[in-house]
Amino acid sequence: MAEEKAKKTTKKKADAASRLRIKVSAYEHKLLDESVSKIIEAAARFDAEVRGPIPLPTKKKKYTVNRSTFIYNTSREQFEMRIHTRLVDILNPSAKVIEALTNLSLPSGVNIDVKMA
């Protein structure tokens, strides 16, 4: 029983030590999905195990602006920006996978955060 627990804890430590977590965000969801598919294809070319894409909650930024400056200043307009995000985990990435991801050209407007965990 104790041996099984020891194997599970070492397995969890090994998984946690070799994981590449990529968080991709953009204003347009179609552009975001295309970028995520490029990342997954690049990782799959070198036989890396990929988990995701996991859609994270959409953040909404709302702005309220006066329509008029003087007479009808109680009249207002509201705008919102939606930021869509996806999460991709690559388990046990090799040097070739990391090199392929750095050489990947993605469209402008797509923000990428990469963390090694």
Summary of the structure (lengths in Angstrom):
residues: 117
radius of gyration: 21.0
end to end distance: 28.8
largest distance: 78.4
contacts: 297
relative contact order: 0.29
helix: 35%
strand: 42%
